[in-house]
């Protein structure tokens, strides 16, 4: 199996390539192991146990904070474990941790099945599931994707390979459903329960000036509270990267769309970036109805549209989409840039969204964004570590390209975190920077789940082979 030690040629390139964001932390493992098989994972963990060293586990690397990148020890990359197949029963699926969400959707959709995978096509399913997993149609299909896990193949701290589920090692299985980077083992395979593929998915959208954020948020939350779990409602607060307010410009380019379009290459500003900075930020709404009957989807979106605030700059009427189209869009994640991000759950999503929009309007780089997801009051299962949710989910990220502006953009991200603090009821582990803000780690769990996770870690990893990042 490919192993790169700290003194080997190519080490620094491999270390940097392991992180999706371009502001790579300075943390340096002693070696990087790129597993090709489950046996490679077993051998790596056993070698680390013999050395008495810790192991950090990397999937696709989309965690903005790169919590898997540690000083010393081994960085174990499992992204090459990327198989997926439907089980013999035609309902469950066996998936490896490195398969990305778009690829998993293609495999399942070919058989008329679906799963609430990540909202961005390149998100690896392993880290996504372990950290909870807020995916497509998640509210209708179990709130968090991790509750679709039926069994997990894991390599434990002593190098033993075992299969766990609700009967075999139930405490460790509980942790696999939401412990994220605190999971005290390496997940090398999942059995997940799939759902029938909706054949009538439709989407619609609107764009307003960002000053309409509070009114837009109230409209979307009222629809969510009316009880439509199979409709997703997002308000994105972002720079006018498409040139909508003033006409498309050379900064966006022909056919460019989504967050980050027209950005300059890393390492310096450009005329395109300057043009981007001059445009006002916007409030973009995207809603998606997951129905088998196209008319039911269109009806749900018509009902929502009837209450839309006046003054929209753009309206996209309901149109059919499928998972391939959903994953073809660049999404709010956009291109790779320098990133600092954070999240908040809130039971006052309207107030929180308005506060977030105000912050985005002051962002030093127009590629920075905020996002609000409006939901009905959640009812979470009790059989998993993923234990915190609310009526509103908000996330934000400073995004920029010039290393000279790191301090300025990081300060904006921290100021936004402070501005959202009065509205916060918790955090979402997969997208919360628990290294920059370790005080947020307990907020990703209920009090009981936080204590239970500590006990599970003590039982299954008493020597700290897989230390949590907080």
MIMITI-269989 format. One record per residue (C-alpha): residue in three letters; x, y, z. Coordinates in steps of 0.001 Angstrom, whole numbers, padded with zeros to 6 digits, always signed. Layout:
MIMITI-269989
ALAXYZ/...
This chain:
MIMITI-269989
UNK+000000+000000+000000/UNK+001328+003490-000817/UNK+002978+005048+002242/UNK+004672+008437+002284/UNK+006870+009359+005252/UNK+007452+012927+006338/UNK+010961+013023+004814/UNK+009952+011444+001504/UNK+009728+013402-001755/UNK+006116+014215-002469/UNK+005095+014299+001189/UNK+004108+017970+001188/UNK+002106+017583-002015/UNK+000293+014579-000540/UNK-000382+016435+002698/UNK-001864+019397+000849/UNK-003862+017234-001541/UNK-005527+015531+001412/UNK-007401+018757+002269/UNK-010261+020046+000090/UNK-009870+023704+001123/UNK-006766+025573-000032/UNK-005813+027020+003371/UNK-004150+023801+004510/UNK-003421+023693+008253/UNK+000202+023363+009328/UNK-000392+020047+011114/UNK+001969+017312+009893/UNK+001471+013577+010413/UNK+004592+011385+010455/UNK+003293+009354+007524/UNK+000414+009258+005059/UNK-001007+005854+004140/UNK-003323+005521+001144/UNK-005216+002302+001735/UNK-006316+000329-001311/UNK-008003-002560+000521/UNK-009536-003365+003886/UNK-006430-005439+004604/UNK-004370-002280+004173/UNK-006481-000594+006844/UNK-006037-003533+009229/UNK-002272-003531+008687/UNK-002030+000227+009182/UNK-003956+000209+012447/UNK-001949-002734+013769/UNK+001292-000993+012847/UNK+000151+002165+014653/UNK-000798+000091+017705/UNK+002670-001477+017729/UNK+004229+001981+017549/UNK+001873+003363+020183/UNK+000867+006151+017801/UNK-002435+007817+016919/UNK-004288+007518+013605/UNK-006351+010171+011815/UNK-008809+008917+009194/UNK-009533+010784+005949/UNK-012297+010135+003442/UNK-012937+012666+000681/UNK-011338+015485+002685/UNK-014358+017812+002414/UNK-014307+018670+006104/UNK-013283+022329+005863/UNK-011359+022235+009128/UNK-009438+019091+008064/UNK-010009+017485+011457/UNK-008322+014316+010167/UNK-004992+016118+009738/UNK-003024+015769+012985/UNK+000506+016401+014185/UNK+002433+013142+014408/UNK+001156+009617+013960/UNK-000462+008299+010782/UNK-002925+009861+008380/UNK-004942+006945+006990/UNK-006639+007819+003689/UNK-009551+005469+002874/UNK-010864+007413-000136/UNK-009797+004664-002565/UNK-012255+002246-000910/UNK-015084+003352-003171/UNK-017261+000371-004090/UNK-021061+000240-003960/UNK-023579-002470-004842/UNK-027202-003232-004151/UNK-027762-006131-001771/UNK-029511-009321-002894/UNK-032757-008126-001318/UNK-032813-005169-003715/UNK-033383-002753-000812/UNK-030176-002491+001197/UNK-026852-001474-000313/UNK-023261-002229+000619/UNK-021044+000841+000276/UNK-017418+001620+001009/UNK-016468+004847+002799/UNK-014668+006475-000117/UNK-017498+006446-002640/UNK-018739+009954-003341/UNK-022383+010931-003183/UNK-022931+011412-006928/UNK-021422+008017-007716/UNK-023559+006324-005067/UNK-026670+007986-006490/UNK-025840+006692-009981/UNK-025484+003117-008729/UNK-028732+003236-006762/UNK-030777+005177-009323/UNK-030013+002552-011985/UNK-031955+000107-009787/UNK-034781+002515-008962/UNK-033435+003196-005475/UNK-032200+006307-003674/UNK-030509+007412-000452/UNK-030137+010844+001209/UNK-026534+011388+000097/UNK-024593+014617+000498/UNK-025797+017775-001241/UNK-022513+018093-003144/UNK-021599+015274-005520/UNK-017978+014946-004369/UNK-018778+014454-000671/UNK-017499+011045+000439/UNK-020173+008876+002005/UNK-018069+007561+004913/UNK-017402+010821+006740/UNK-020832+012094+005732/UNK-022566+009150+007431/UNK-020359+009032+010518/UNK-020991+012724+011197/UNK-024771+012469+010880/UNK-025378+013217+007229/UNK-027795+015987+006202/UNK-028643+014859+002681/UNK-031196+015125-000090/UNK-034775+014608+001129/UNK-033320+013875+004547/UNK-036342+014963+006552/UNK-038611+012605+004669/UNK-036062+009782+004784/UNK-035109+009849+008451/UNK-033821+013374+009271/UNK-030158+012277+009290/UNK-028722+009827+006752/UNK-026847+007981+009509/UNK-030150+006531+010692/UNK-030232+004580+007437/UNK-027125+002634+008519/UNK-028005-000999+009239/UNK-024520-002377+009900/UNK-020902-001227+009710/UNK-017670-003098+009051/UNK-015059-001557+011323/UNK-011397-001967+012170/UNK-011038-001498+015913/UNK-008155+000057+017807/UNK-006365-003309+018134/UNK-006645-003986+014395/UNK-009535-006446+014660/UNK-012024-006402+011773/UNK-015604-006896+012870/UNK-019160-006191+011783/UNK-021307-004198+014182/UNK-025029-003511+014262/UNK-027792-002951+016820/UNK-027250-006439+018291/UNK-023480-006836+017871/UNK-021587-004097+019711/UNK-024654-001870+020033/UNK-022760+000939+021796/UNK-020176+001174+019017/UNK-022985+000991+016434/UNK-024739+003834+018257/UNK-021543+005914+017918/UNK-021290+005111+014191/UNK-024547+007025+013781/UNK-023242+010528+014357/UNK-019964+010514+016330/UNK-018026+011757+013307/UNK-014341+012335+013995/UNK-015000+011078+017529/UNK-015793+007550+016307/UNK-013307+005169+017991/UNK-012696+002843+015018/UNK-012203+002926+011246/UNK-015367+002354+009215/UNK-014477+000350+006093/UNK-017973-000580+004894/UNK-021620+000243+005482/UNK-024869-001578+004903/UNK-027505+001093+004328/UNK-031247+000953+003776/UNK-032280+002585+000506/UNK-035626+004086-000535/UNK-037681+003959-003734/UNK-036398+006535-006217/UNK-038841+009479-006529/UNK-039733+009816-010219/UNK-041334+013247-010066/UNK-038737+015492-008402/UNK-039235+019173-009251/UNK-037332+022330-008309/UNK-038049+026050-008371/UNK-036157+029183-007388/UNK-036239+032906-006750/UNK-033693+035660-006196/UNK-034192+038839-004141/UNK-031923+041617-002922/UNK-030363+040495+000341/UNK-032377+043154+002204/UNK-035451+040927+001734/UNK-033874+038130+003800/UNK-036145+038443+006865/UNK-039342+038464+004795/UNK-038133+035559+002681/UNK-037163+033575+005778/UNK-040583+034098+007359/UNK-042269+032843+004172/UNK-040123+029705+003952/UNK-040431+028869+007647/UNK-044228+029196+007517/UNK-044285+026628+004714/UNK-041960+024321+006668/UNK-044131+024556+009773/UNK-047133+023552+007640/UNK-045624+020068+007517/UNK-044112+019209+004125/UNK-041131+016966+004967/UNK-040518+016088+001306/UNK-039851+019715+000311/UNK-036411+021212+000906/UNK-036224+025001+001305/UNK-032948+026889+001187/UNK-032098+030552+001258/UNK-028555+031294+000202/UNK-026984+034654+001045/UNK-024125+035213-001345/UNK-022401+037542-003731/UNK-023932+038159-007136/UNK-021540+035702-008733/UNK-023758+035303-011800/UNK-024029+039030-012456/UNK-027820+038791-012136/UNK-028394+042253-010707/UNK-026336+044020-013344/UNK-026298+041578-016253/UNK-023875+038728-016830/UNK-020294+039890-017044/UNK-016947+038522-018064/UNK-016276+037766-014411/UNK-018784+034917-014530/UNK-018045+033710-018025/UNK-020324+031896-020442/UNK-022373+029261-018675/UNK-020862+029856-015231/UNK-023160+029551-012248/UNK-023104+028886-008522/UNK-020901+030128-005705/UNK-017371+030891-006770/UNK-017955+031433-010503/UNK-015435+033824-011986/UNK-012983+033508-009096/UNK-009332+034074-009799/UNK-006654+031470-009397/UNK-005377+030894-005850/UNK-002710+033232-004655/UNK-003858+036649-005801/UNK-006738+038927-006728/UNK-007718+039625-010331/UNK-009829+042081-012301/UNK-012611+039463-012294/UNK-012497+039292-008525/UNK-012592+043087-008267/UNK-015674+043153-010496/UNK-017265+040487-008324/UNK-016635+042540-005209/UNK-018488+045530-006644/UNK-021809+043721-007010/UNK-024426+043619-004224/UNK-025058+040355-002376/UNK-028321+038521-002994/UNK-030804+036218-001326/UNK-031263+033163-003531/UNK-033996+030635-002742/UNK-034048+027091-004080/UNK-036835+024651-003229/UNK-037031+021001-004265/UNK-040043+018695-003939/UNK-039316+014956-003822/UNK-042436+013181-005089/UNK-043126+010145-007224/UNK-046007+011908-008964/UNK-044825+014997-010889/UNK-048163+016714-010370/UNK-047863+016328-006587/UNK-044440+017963-006743/UNK-045691+020811-008898/UNK-048680+021323-006599/UNK-046411+021549-003534/UNK-044284+024181-005257/UNK-047340+026101-006481/UNK-048656+026272-002924/UNK-045305+027584-001744/UNK-045036+030097-004595/UNK-048437+031570-003768/UNK-046995+033175-000641/UNK-043687+034378-002090/UNK-042744+037965-001192/UNK-042963+040588-003905/UNK-039953+042154-005567/UNK-038086+039080-006795/UNK-035310+039845-009278/UNK-035583+036401-010814/UNK-038043+033510-010719/UNK-037469+029975-011957/UNK-040754+028098-012215/UNK-041084+024458-011200/UNK-039210+022169-013530/UNK-038325+018462-013384/UNK-034934+017441-012008/UNK-033281+014189-011041/UNK-030277+013287-008914/UNK-027933+013579-011888/UNK-029055+017179-012438/UNK-028924+017980-008732/UNK-025340+016783-008600/UNK-024382+018474-011865/UNK-024946+021918-010302/UNK-021862+023376-008618/UNK-023923+024158-005522/UNK-023132+026644-002810/UNK-019940+024734-001976/UNK-018523+025992-005254/UNK-014894+025692-006260/UNK-011924+025027-004009/UNK-010806+028189-002227/UNK-009489+029167+001176/UNK-012292+028521+003670/UNK-013280+029087+007299/UNK-016765+027867+008174/UNK-019195+027266+011031/UNK-022811+026207+011673/UNK-025741+026680+014010/UNK-029038+024981+014700/UNK-031697+027493+015723/UNK-035289+027424+016923/UNK-035586+031014+015677/UNK-034641+030442+012044/UNK-036201+033689+010834/UNK-034225+035862+013230/UNK-031089+033829+012661/UNK-031399+034066+008877/UNK-031827+037854+009062/UNK-028721+038149+011259/UNK-026756+035908+008918/UNK-027781+037954+005877/UNK-026558+041123+007588/UNK-023188+039498+008151/UNK-022879+038265+004569/UNK-023588+041790+003332/UNK-020408+042851+005181/UNK-018197+039961+004015/UNK-014781+041093+002751/UNK-015058+038679-000185/UNK-018254+038225-002200/UNK-017557+034501-002564/UNK-018280+034099+001126/UNK-021790+032883+001791/UNK-024446+032018+004314/UNK-027183+029426+003985/UNK-030406+028814+005901/UNK-032391+025568+005720/UNK-035969+025834+006988/UNK-037572+022764+008585/UNK-040458+021595+010713/UNK-039666+020802+014349/UNK-037553+017625+014176/UNK-038249+014323+015900/UNK-034922+012502+016166/UNK-034505+008788+016834/UNK-032739+007923+020074/UNK-030521+005154+018701/UNK-027634+007253+017447/UNK-025092+009861+018502/UNK-026617+012377+016063/UNK-028869+013992+018637/UNK-029164+017731+017975/UNK-031423+019439+015426/UNK-033865+022346+015288/UNK-036334+024110+013001/UNK-033566+025986+011264/UNK-030078+025032+010166/UNK-027601+027741+009226/UNK-024098+027545+007870/UNK-021617+030136+006683/UNK-018179+030191+005176/UNK-015593+032814+004474/UNK-014149+032009+001042/UNK-011248+033802-000578/UNK-008113+033126-002605/UNK-005362+035484-001423/UNK-003270+034190+001536/UNK-002535+037790+002465/UNK-006226+038157+003405/UNK-006392+035156+005748/UNK-006698+037225+008907/UNK-009372+039526+007471/UNK-011583+036694+006239/UNK-011075+034542+009324/UNK-012103+037515+011453/UNK-015315+037844+009427/UNK-016120+034156+009971/UNK-015567+034530+013725/UNK-017659+037708+013831/UNK-020469+035864+012076/UNK-020224+033051+014609/UNK-020550+035625+017390/UNK-023515+037296+015681/UNK-025367+033965+015458/UNK-024622+032992+019053/UNK-027908+034436+020481/UNK-029858+032210+018082/UNK-027857+029004+018523/UNK-029332+025841+020017/UNK-026582+023541+018767/UNK-024096+022786+015983/UNK-023790+020220+013189/UNK-020650+018141+013606/UNK-019836+017554+009928/UNK-019563+021263+009133/UNK-018489+022798+012452/UNK-014871+023822+012927/UNK-014239+022127+016265/UNK-010530+022950+016015/UNK-011034+026708+015665/UNK-013927+026580+018165/UNK-013477+023499+020407/UNK-016199+024832+022704/UNK-018681+023952+019959/UNK-017928+020212+020008/UNK-020301+019430+022915/UNK-023000+021492+021180/UNK-023058+018937+018366/UNK-024556+016387+020782/UNK-027192+016255+023459/UNK-025754+016207+026980/UNK-026555+012526+027332/UNK-025001+011656+023959/UNK-021829+013620+024757/UNK-021349+011677+027993/UNK-022196+008366+026360/UNK-019706+008965+023552/UNK-016938+009509+026102/UNK-017820+006184+027721/UNK-017895+004385+024348/UNK-014519+005819+023440/UNK-013042+004701+026757/UNK-014346+001183+026216/UNK-013344+000689+022580/UNK-010234+002866+022355/UNK-008734+003099+025854/UNK-005258+003980+024532/UNK-006531+006789+022322/UNK-005549+005266+018968/UNK-008196+007449+017293/UNK-008155+010678+019310/UNK-010998+013149+018637/UNK-009980+016548+017250/UNK-011527+018544+020114/
